Amino acid sequence: MGNSFQIDYLEFTSANLEASSRFFAEAFGWSRIDYGPGYSGAADAGIDVGVAEAENQAAAPLLAVVRTQDLEAAYGEVTAAGGVITREPFDFPGGRRFHFREPGGNELAVWIATE
């Protein structure tokens, strides 16, 4: 294959753009970038991220997974910022993670590598 392909951008849809942007800032420290009505970005996320307001949010076909150095602290930050835990922390080969839904309706996970 002559062309190279890499994931370059991750875009979430949100039933509540303000709540999603506030959540990402409070839970993960991602700075909000306003691009105009109905769309914002998030800086410092490790990859370029956009958040598009969508009246009828469809179920996302992927799961965004955020890496952390302290899973317990991340759990507390996610819940304090309004995230709803959908899967309590569990072990898997090479790590441990939990899943949650942010206020705009997106399902994400936070993980930590284990030895």
TAZINOR-V148050 format. One line per field, one symbol per residue. phi: phi as a letter, one per 30 degrees, with the letter a starting at -180 (. if undefined). psi: psi as a letter, one per 20 degrees, with the letter a starting at -180 (. if undefined). A space follows every 10 residues. Layout:
# TAZINOR-V148050
phi = ???
psi = ???
This chain:
# TAZINOR-V148050
phi = .dccbbdcab cccbdbeddd ddeddddcid ddcdckeiab bbcicjadbb bcdbdcdddd dbcdbcdbcb ddddeddddd djdcdcadeb dbejababca cdedjdcbbb bbdbd
psi = phqppqphqp pqqpingggg ggghgghijp ppopiapjpr rpqkiiqppq opppgnpqpp jropppqrin gggggggghh ijqopiorpq qroiaqrrqr prhiipprqp rqqq.
